[in-house]
């Protein structure tokens, strides 16, 4: 499958996919990785990551949302 879109908290970062992950292609059962971080937190916050993709063989599209909780320094 191919990762075709990426949004973080509603902001489109699709143009960064290959740079951040090293590829936009996912083999069957494969994974791609990237580190995520944030700075300046004073309280915990939820960040919303949305991934969009297309299977080139079938043309089917897919979508997955992941919520990541970042903890502030005193939590």
PEVENMO-V788915 format. One record per run of one state. SS is the DSSP state (h for helix, s for strand, l for the rest). FROM is the first residue (numbers start at 0). LEN is the number of residues. Records with the same first field share a line. If there is no record, write none. Layout:
BEGIN
SS->FROM-LEN / FROM-LEN
END
This chain:
BEGIN
l->0-1 / 8-2 / 12-1 / 21-3 / 25-19 / 54-6 / 70-5
s->1-7 / 10-2 / 24-1 / 44-10 / 60-10
h->13-8
END
